[in-house]
Amino acid sequence: MIEGIDTTAMTAWLAERVDVEPPLAYERVGLGQSNLTYLVTDARGVRIVLRRPPMGQLLASAHDVAREHRILAALQGSDVPLPVVHGLCEDPAVADRPVLAVSFVEGLVLDERADAEGLSPAARHAVGLSLADTLARIHAVDLEAVGLADLASHKPYAARQLRRWSGQWELSRTREVAELDRLTARLHELEPEPGEVTLVHGDSHLRNVIVDPDDARVRAILDWELSTLGDPLADLGTLLAYWPRPGDPPTMRFDASMVEGFASREELVDHYVQACGRDVSALPFWHGLGLWKLAIILEGVRRRQLDDPRNLTAMGELPAEAVDQLVDAAHAVLDAAD
């Protein structure tokens, strides 16, 4: 038994779907503070990855691994780099929440700054460009052909995001944050006209990709729980929000992109435009929105950690300062655009 999963029951479930040889070893992996991730290894070294929602009370529609399963299954065989889907376990005898099972993808995950420093200078520069290419591939998916045209509403995406995440903030907040309220008002004022509707990953950043350790090509993009249909520039804005560079206001964001040699945000945008030819004039709004969403997500992490200590990771409790700094960074992005 591990936290959140009955390993005996899960071993039996996996054995019906994957060629595994018991006994299976289970361990929690990764630094993710949202869905919980486990690595399963059989007696021959075959590896499988499991994902399940965090423990405790969850917000409605959050951490929906069943939806993530639908998206990954639909994209199997597409041009998007992904793990192989083994199935979705919804048996309450195995876990109190659904569990997604996918193949283990060999490669490097940039979980720590040291991982980035271990890359060659050429690979450091290439990894962001490969991630921009991967976003262009996601945004090129034919929704009708893969059966995802009904995944979400086709109504204006910016308005949907502002409404949804404002609601998440009200449900997650642990305190009053006047600057976040001011940021929300600014984003409403800057809301762009509706654009095209594509598949949107929703959480595109360095820690959510597995890359080739030599050339930094993206082998798989992971963590599709926030995926939806909407404006493709939202993904590019999210990438920029997770891509701190020298000269930015201080934040507690993962700072691998600060290592010398990583592409600038301008290079990421230029590379994406070369790959797909889109107009990116509204990108400052989406960059600011990405930082705003990240602040709300981290406040939700703080709420879950305060409510249930089982959701703590090796990084410990997330401080309120992490949220406040992101709000300041978003204001700086919008100020620069003005």
C-alpha positions as a printed Julia matrix, in Angstrom:
338×3 Matrix{Float64}:
   0.0    0.0     0.0
   1.26   3.46   -0.88
  -0.42   6.76   -0.17
  -3.57   6.9    -2.28
  -3.26   3.52   -4.07
  -3.77  -0.11   -2.99
  -0.71  -1.62   -4.64
  -1.98  -5.21   -4.52
  -5.15  -4.28   -6.37
  -3.26  -2.01   -8.77
  -0.77  -4.77   -9.59
  -3.65  -7.06  -10.57
  -5.24  -4.28  -12.68
  -1.97  -3.55  -14.49
  -1.24  -7.22  -15.14
  -4.45  -7.45  -17.2
  -3.35  -4.6   -19.49
   0.46  -4.5   -19.6
   3.11  -7.21  -19.9
   4.55  -6.91  -16.39
   6.28  -9.43  -14.13
   5.54  -9.18  -10.39
   6.56  -8.11   -7.87
   6.04  -4.46   -8.76
   7.81  -1.7    -6.85
   5.96   1.61   -6.35
   7.45   5.01   -5.5
   6.23   8.58   -5.64
   8.29  10.68   -8.04
   8.55  14.25   -9.3
   8.13  17.61   -7.65
   4.59  18.25   -8.86
   2.28  19.76   -6.25
  -0.95  19.03   -8.11
  -1.71  15.5    -9.33
   0.43  12.84   -7.64
   2.82  10.81   -9.81
   4.19   7.33   -9.1
   6.77   5.18  -10.86
   6.03   1.45  -11.03
   8.88  -0.96  -11.83
   8.43  -4.69  -12.44
  10.9   -7.53  -11.78
  12.48  -7.1   -15.25
  12.83  -3.34  -15.0
   9.75  -2.48  -17.09
   8.47   0.9   -15.92
   4.99   2.43  -15.87
   3.87   5.85  -14.65
   0.68   6.38  -12.62
  -1.09   9.69  -11.98
  -3.91  10.35   -9.54
  -5.47  13.49   -7.99
  -4.13  14.77   -4.67
  -5.61  13.6    -1.39
  -8.34  15.44    0.46
 -11.16  17.67   -0.73
 -10.83  18.9    -4.34
 -12.34  21.79   -6.23
 -14.97  20.84   -8.8
 -13.42  19.98  -12.22
  -9.86  20.18  -10.84
  -7.3   17.36  -11.17
  -9.46  15.45  -13.68
  -7.23  12.56  -14.76
 -10.16  10.89  -16.55
 -10.3   13.88  -18.86
  -6.52  13.76  -19.2
  -6.86  10.12  -20.22
  -9.37  11.03  -22.92
  -7.03  13.64  -24.4
  -3.92  11.46  -24.36
  -5.81   8.52  -25.85
  -7.18  10.73  -28.63
  -3.7   12.03  -29.5
  -2.04   8.62  -29.76
  -0.47   8.42  -33.22
  -0.59  12.19  -33.76
   2.37  14.5   -34.35
   2.39  15.45  -30.64
   5.16  13.69  -28.64
   3.45  11.66  -25.89
   3.75   8.54  -23.7
   1.72   5.45  -24.63
  -1.59   5.24  -22.75
  -2.17   1.94  -20.88
  -5.57   2.81  -19.42
  -7.62   4.53  -16.74
  -8.4    2.69  -13.5
 -11.68   3.78  -11.92
 -12.02   0.82   -9.55
 -12.63   2.08   -5.96
 -10.9   -1.06   -4.67
  -7.67   0.28   -6.19
  -7.93   3.97   -5.27
 -10.49   6.48   -4.08
  -9.89   8.52   -7.26
  -9.23   7.54  -10.9
  -5.66   6.56  -11.74
  -4.11   7.11  -15.18
  -1.46   4.61  -16.35
   0.99   5.49  -19.15
   4.33   4.26  -20.42
   7.62   5.5   -18.98
   9.44   7.7   -21.5
  13.22   7.49  -21.31
  14.91  10.88  -21.22
  15.73  13.88  -19.07
  13.26  15.87  -16.97
  14.6   19.27  -15.96
  13.33  19.11  -12.39
  16.34  20.88  -10.88
  18.57  23.75  -11.96
  21.48  21.29  -11.9
  19.75  19.3   -14.67
  19.81  22.39  -16.86
  23.41  23.14  -15.98
  24.33  19.6   -17.05
  23.13  20.21  -20.6
  25.55  21.36  -23.26
  25.24  25.06  -24.25
  23.71  24.02  -27.58
  21.13  21.8   -25.85
  20.24  24.57  -23.39
  19.45  26.88  -26.26
  17.56  24.21  -28.18
  15.23  22.97  -25.43
  13.01  26.04  -25.39
  12.84  26.12  -29.17
  11.8   22.45  -29.22
   9.1   23.23  -26.66
   7.85  26.07  -28.88
   7.77  23.6   -31.8
   5.79  21.16  -29.64
   3.2   23.85  -28.89
   2.85  24.53  -32.6
   2.2   20.8   -33.14
  -0.48  20.77  -30.44
  -2.17  23.79  -31.98
  -2.15  22.13  -35.4
  -4.17  19.08  -34.23
  -7.34  18.5   -36.28
  -9.95  18.46  -33.51
 -12.61  16.73  -35.59
 -10.22  14.04  -36.8
  -9.1   13.04  -33.28
 -12.54  13.35  -31.7
 -11.82  16.31  -29.42
 -14.01  18.97  -31.03
 -16.44  18.64  -28.1
 -13.77  18.63  -25.39
 -14.75  22.1   -24.19
 -16.73  25.19  -25.1
 -15.86  27.15  -28.26
 -16.94  30.43  -26.62
 -14.37  33.26  -26.2
 -11.46  31.72  -24.32
 -10.12  34.79  -22.5
 -13.5   35.43  -20.9
 -13.81  31.76  -19.95
 -10.37  31.77  -18.35
 -10.98  34.96  -16.4
 -14.29  33.63  -15.12
 -13.02  30.16  -14.25
  -9.82  31.19  -12.49
 -11.49  34.03  -10.61
 -13.79  31.36   -9.24
 -10.84  29.13   -8.37
  -9.26  32.04   -6.52
 -12.35  32.6    -4.41
 -12.43  28.91   -3.48
  -8.68  28.6    -2.84
  -7.66  31.88   -1.26
  -6.16  31.73    2.22
  -6.1   35.54    2.71
  -6.88  38.89    1.07
  -4.48  39.93   -1.71
  -5.39  43.39   -2.98
  -2.77  43.38   -5.75
  -4.19  40.19   -7.2
  -7.64  41.75   -7.25
  -6.17  44.77   -9.08
  -4.43  42.45  -11.54
  -7.71  40.66  -12.24
  -9.36  44.0   -13.04
  -6.51  44.94  -15.4
  -6.82  41.66  -17.29
 -10.55  42.19  -17.73
  -9.83  45.61  -19.24
  -7.22  44.16  -21.64
  -9.25  41.11  -22.73
  -8.5   40.56  -26.46
 -11.01  39.89  -29.2
 -11.83  36.17  -29.65
  -9.39  34.34  -31.91
  -9.16  30.86  -33.39
 -10.02  27.75  -31.37
  -7.39  25.01  -31.08
  -6.35  22.34  -28.61
  -4.55  24.06  -25.71
  -2.19  22.15  -23.42
  -2.71  24.59  -20.55
   0.47  23.92  -18.55
   3.43  24.19  -20.93
   6.76  24.54  -19.13
  10.16  22.86  -18.73
   9.19  20.5   -15.93
   6.33  19.09  -18.01
   8.46  17.74  -20.84
  10.86  14.84  -21.2
  13.77  15.74  -23.47
  16.6   13.95  -25.22
  19.63  14.47  -22.93
  21.91  15.1   -25.92
  20.02  17.35  -28.33
  17.18  18.51  -26.0
  14.46  17.5   -28.45
  11.13  17.05  -26.66
  10.31  13.33  -26.46
   7.04  13.76  -24.57
   4.93  16.58  -23.16
   3.14  15.59  -19.95
   0.53  16.8   -17.44
  -2.54  17.48  -19.59
  -4.97  18.06  -16.71
  -5.49  21.74  -17.7
  -5.88  21.02  -21.41
  -8.91  22.51  -23.15
 -10.03  24.22  -26.34
  -9.17  27.87  -26.73
  -6.77  30.49  -28.03
  -3.36  28.98  -28.88
  -1.57  32.1   -27.63
  -2.61  31.06  -24.13
  -0.05  28.25  -24.27
   2.68  30.58  -25.48
   1.81  33.0   -22.68
   2.04  30.16  -20.16
   5.47  29.2   -21.5
   6.67  32.79  -21.07
   5.19  32.94  -17.56
   7.31  29.92  -16.59
  10.43  31.29  -18.34
  12.17  33.8   -16.0
  15.08  35.71  -17.49
  17.74  38.07  -16.09
  16.22  41.46  -15.26
  12.79  40.1   -14.27
  11.25  41.0   -10.88
  12.29  38.38   -8.29
  10.02  35.32   -8.0
  10.28  31.81   -6.65
   9.64  30.34  -10.11
  11.8   27.42  -11.25
  14.79  29.27  -12.69
  16.45  26.78  -15.06
  15.82  29.21  -17.92
  18.14  31.68  -16.14
  21.12  29.41  -16.83
  23.43  30.91  -19.44
  22.65  29.71  -22.95
  18.87  29.31  -22.65
  16.86  31.04  -25.35
  15.35  34.42  -24.56
  11.58  34.83  -24.44
  11.81  36.8   -27.67
  13.52  33.85  -29.36
  10.79  31.48  -28.15
   8.13  33.73  -29.63
   9.99  34.17  -32.93
  10.5   30.41  -33.23
   6.83  29.72  -32.56
   5.8   32.27  -35.19
   8.17  30.67  -37.71
   6.56  27.29  -36.99
   2.94  28.39  -37.35
   2.77  31.94  -38.71
   0.33  33.29  -36.1
  -0.2   36.92  -35.14
   1.11  37.34  -31.59
   0.19  40.99  -30.98
  -2.09  40.01  -28.06
   0.67  38.01  -26.34
   1.3   40.46  -23.42
  -2.25  39.79  -22.2
  -1.71  36.02  -22.34
   1.71  36.35  -20.64
   0.12  38.35  -17.81
  -2.78  35.91  -17.63
  -0.3   33.02  -17.38
   1.38  34.6   -14.36
  -2.02  35.39  -12.8
  -3.15  31.78  -13.24
   0.12  30.48  -11.8
  -0.38  32.66   -8.73
  -3.89  31.25   -8.27
  -2.65  27.69   -8.8
   0.02  28.16   -6.14
  -2.54  29.59   -3.72
  -4.54  26.4    -4.34
  -1.44  24.35   -3.51
  -1.1   26.33   -0.27
  -4.76  25.7     0.54
  -4.43  21.93   -0.01
  -1.25  21.78    2.06
  -2.89  23.65    4.92
  -5.97  21.43    4.72
  -4.13  18.1     4.4
  -0.4   17.7     5.22
  -0.28  14.56    3.05
  -0.1   16.93    0.06
   3.26  18.31    1.19
   6.23  17.37   -0.99
   9.96  17.23   -0.29
  10.01  20.98   -1.0
   7.89  21.57    2.09
   5.13  24.15    2.54
   4.77  26.8    -0.16
   5.1   30.34    1.29
   2.6   33.11    0.58
   5.46  35.16   -0.88
   5.57  32.82   -3.88
   2.06  33.92   -4.85
   2.62  37.63   -4.2
   5.8   37.75   -6.32
   3.99  36.29   -9.32
   1.31  38.96   -9.04
   4.03  41.65   -9.06
   5.66  40.01  -12.11
   2.34  40.01  -13.99
   1.85  43.72  -13.27
   5.37  44.33  -14.64
   4.52  42.51  -17.88
   1.36  44.56  -18.38
   3.19  47.79  -17.47
   5.85  47.04  -20.12
   3.16  46.41  -22.74
   1.53  49.76  -21.92
